[in-house]
Structures are given as C-alpha cells and as structure tokens.
C-alpha cells in the first residue's frame, strides 16, 4: 500500500519536530522529483539531501514515491472535494463547477510543473496513486449525478465507466498541457477540455432535481456508410 493511503497520528502531526522534519523531507523530495522519477530516489539520497536521519524518514513514509504521492494528494484534496455538495443542487451549473475543479488542479500542477513533467513521462507508483485519488474524487461526483439521473439509467456499468473515464480525463488534461509546454493559460486549457467533455459532466438538473441525457444512439444493426467518389466522406447525394 502506498503511503498516500496512510495518515500520521494526531500526536505526530502536533509535534513541532515532526513537522519540521517532514517539511525538510518534502522540500528536498520536490526538488529531486523534478529531476528524476520518485521511485528511483533512494531513502539514503533523500535523507542526505534533507539533512535528516533514515530513522526519521521512516516515521513519515516507507518510500520516497509514497511520500511524494501523499504530499501531492494532500495539496489537491481540498480544492477537488469541496465542491461535491454543490453538484446536487437543482439547476446547478455543472460546467461552471467543473471549471473550478480543473482550475484548482491546473494551479496545483503549475506550482509543481517540473515534478508533474517527470510523473507524466511514464507509469509509476505516483501516477497510479494519483489515478486512484482522481477515481475516488470523481466517484463522489458521479454518485451525485447518478442519484438525479432518470435517463439513461445509472447502472453499475454507467457509474463505473463514468468514474474511470473522468479520472483518466483529468490525467489526460494535465498530460496534454505538459506536452504543449504549458503554452496555454489555464482558462484556455479548461475551455478546450469542456468542449470535449462527455454530456453527463455538463448536464444540469431541472427544477425537480432530475437529470436526463438525450443522446442519439448508433444501432448495432446500422448499415455501414456507403463509400462515395474519391474525395467524399459519405454516400452520393440523391
């Protein structure tokens, strides 16, 4: 289990020495994780850079990757979870709420852009922990929407697919921003994402609190499109 799933005891977090050591470890780790994957950083290297003992490190985490995941998630959690209650309001503007969530995410990424550049370069314990966290957060929003959804029915498959889709979309937005060199302003990044967002994410509840998604279906028995002359994309006009 990654350390992002652990929580220090209240007695530890209230101890000034504990807080000071943690601050030293996290500061050194963020600097190092902006240059190399956290899973490649040894406890010996991290404690030397932080100026603390190995024993002190193990009071905080079992691995540097676990400590990094815990640190990033702790920073993300308030901004990504505080809005969940607003999604259930009748007439709530889900687009505006998701905008605020994504802007909070991008602000966090911008603050640690070199760290996220390394994380985004490949699968790692840290990226896996972030995915699980995004699924946890998104699952809460999906449950709120599902509770008000009357069409289509919010089956277990629908809930699971929506949660997984959205969690990976959050990572995809971060990855795309990194690949494009952080060239676009956060508002523009969010605008672009919302133009691609799935319908359920932007749906508003009506005055009775119900949500209906109206979307054309492609029948399993629909015929294949007829090929037209070169340069056309559909059947010949009648």
HUSULNOR-V198424 format. One record per residue. N is the residue number from 0. RES is the residue in one letter. PHI is phi in whole degrees, 0 to 359 (NA if undefined). PSI is psi in whole degrees, 0 to 359 (* if undefined). OMEGA is omega in whole degrees, 0 to 359 (* if undefined). Layout:
N_RES_PHI_PSI_OMEGA / N_RES_PHI_PSI_OMEGA
This chain:
0_X_NA_131_179 / 1_X_291_153_181 / 2_X_293_345_177 / 3_X_295_346_179 / 4_X_261_2_179 / 5_X_257_157_176 / 6_X_226_129_176 / 7_X_298_153_179 / 8_X_290_157_179 / 9_X_300_322_180 / 10_X_300_321_180 / 11_X_292_312_185 / 12_X_292_339_177 / 13_X_275_353_182 / 14_X_276_119_181 / 15_X_303_322_180 / 16_X_294_320_178 / 17_X_300_314_181 / 18_X_296_321_181 / 19_X_294_315_179 / 20_X_297_317_180 / 21_X_297_318_179 / 22_X_299_319_178 / 23_X_295_316_180 / 24_X_296_313_183 / 25_X_294_319_179 / 26_X_300_313_179 / 27_X_295_319_182 / 28_X_295_318_179 / 29_X_297_323_177 / 30_X_294_316_183 / 31_X_289_322_183 / 32_X_287_349_173 / 33_X_276_356_182 / 34_X_240_338_182 / 35_X_206_156_179 / 36_X_301_140_183 / 37_X_299_327_181 / 38_X_291_347_178 / 39_X_266_356_179 / 40_X_273_126_179 / 41_X_273_158_177 / 42_X_299_321_179 / 43_X_299_314_180 / 44_X_296_317_182 / 45_X_293_314_182 / 46_X_293_326_177 / 47_X_295_317_180 / 48_X_292_327_182 / 49_X_274_344_181 / 50_X_73_35_178 / 51_X_231_168_181 / 52_X_277_159_176 / 53_X_299_322_179 / 54_X_298_321_179 / 55_X_295_322_179 / 56_X_301_315_185 / 57_X_290_351_172 / 58_X_283_349_184 / 59_X_247_328_185 / 60_X_195_169_176 / 61_X_258_339_178 / 62_X_216_153_174 / 63_X_300_321_179 / 64_X_298_320_178 / 65_X_295_321_179 / 66_X_293_321_179 / 67_X_295_314_179 / 68_X_300_316_180 / 69_X_298_319_182 / 70_X_294_312_181 / 71_X_295_317_181 / 72_X_293_322_179 / 73_X_297_325_178 / 74_X_286_324_182 / 75_X_284_325_192 / 76_X_305_312_183 / 77_X_301_314_183 / 78_X_291_334_184 / 79_X_264_346_183 / 80_X_251_341_187 / 81_X_291_341_184 / 82_X_267_355_188 / 83_X_301_324_181 / 84_X_294_335_183 / 85_X_284_340_182 / 86_X_292_336_183 / 87_X_275_355_181 / 88_X_290_140_175 / 89_X_300_131_179 / 90_X_76_9_180 / 91_X_300_137_179 / 92_X_274_95_184 / 93_X_296_327_178 / 94_X_300_315_179 / 95_X_294_322_180 / 96_X_293_316_178 / 97_X_296_326_177 / 98_X_302_315_181 / 99_X_295_322_179 / 100_X_295_313_182 / 101_X_292_325_178 / 102_X_294_322_176 / 103_X_297_318_178 / 104_X_298_313_183 / 105_X_291_326_175 / 106_X_300_317_179 / 107_X_295_315_180 / 108_X_298_318_180 / 109_X_299_324_180 / 110_X_293_330_182 / 111_X_237_44_190 / 112_X_298_323_180 / 113_X_290_324_177 / 114_X_296_314_181 / 115_X_290_332_177 / 116_X_297_319_178 / 117_X_290_315_180 / 118_X_301_320_185 / 119_X_288_349_185 / 120_X_283_349_179 / 121_X_178_166_180 / 122_X_295_139_182 / 123_X_203_168_175 / 124_X_302_328_181 / 125_X_287_315_179 / 126_X_295_325_177 / 127_X_294_319_178 / 128_X_294_321_178 / 129_X_295_320_178 / 130_X_300_314_179 / 131_X_298_321_178 / 132_X_295_316_179 / 133_X_296_325_176 / 134_X_294_321_178 / 135_X_298_311_181 / 136_X_294_311_181 / 137_X_297_324_179 / 138_X_303_324_178 / 139_X_295_317_178 / 140_X_294_319_180 / 141_X_298_320_180 / 142_X_296_323_178 / 143_X_295_313_179 / 144_X_296_316_182 / 145_X_299_326_181 / 146_X_294_337_182 / 147_X_251_359_186 / 148_X_277_124_179 / 149_X_252_339_178 / 150_X_204_126_355 / 151_X_288_168_180 / 152_X_293_143_180 / 153_X_276_78_180 / 154_X_287_167_175 / 155_X_305_322_178 / 156_X_296_316_180 / 157_X_300_313_181 / 158_X_298_314_182 / 159_X_294_316_181 / 160_X_294_319_179 / 161_X_296_318_180 / 162_X_296_311_181 / 163_X_295_317_179 / 164_X_302_313_185 / 165_X_289_322_179 / 166_X_300_316_180 / 167_X_286_332_175 / 168_X_295_323_179 / 169_X_297_317_177 / 170_X_293_323_180 / 171_X_295_321_178 / 172_X_297_314_179 / 173_X_299_314_182 / 174_X_298_317_180 / 175_X_297_320_179 / 176_X_297_319_179 / 177_X_293_315_182 / 178_X_298_331_179 / 179_X_266_17_173 / 180_X_69_27_181 / 181_X_56_28_186 / 182_X_290_329_184 / 183_X_266_146_177 / 184_X_293_150_180 / 185_X_309_319_179 / 186_X_299_322_179 / 187_X_289_324_176 / 188_X_298_315_181 / 189_X_293_319_177 / 190_X_303_316_181 / 191_X_296_316_179 / 192_X_297_315_183 / 193_X_296_335_176 / 194_X_289_344_181 / 195_X_249_357_188 / 196_X_295_148_177 / 197_X_292_152_185 / 198_X_304_321_184 / 199_X_298_331_185 / 200_X_288_333_184 / 201_X_253_2_184 / 202_X_292_145_176 / 203_X_252_143_173 / 204_X_284_145_178 / 205_X_281_186_184 / 206_X_299_334_179 / 207_X_271_1_179 / 208_X_88_8_182 / 209_X_264_150_178 / 210_X_238_129_175 / 211_X_235_130_178 / 212_X_255_117_180 / 213_X_256_115_184 / 214_X_215_134_179 / 215_X_295_140_178 / 216_X_255_146_173 / 217_X_264_116_182 / 218_X_294_144_177 / 219_X_298_336_183 / 220_X_261_9_180 / 221_X_298_137_180 / 222_X_291_153_176 / 223_X_293_146_177 / 224_X_301_144_178 / 225_X_278_130_182 / 226_X_288_134_178 / 227_X_261_190_179 / 228_X_298_162_178 / 229_X_308_136_179 / 230_X_93_356_178 / 231_X_252_163_183 / 232_X_241_6_183 / 233_X_209_189_179 / 234_X_293_159_177 / 235_X_298_142_177 / 236_X_295_148_181 / 237_X_292_*_*
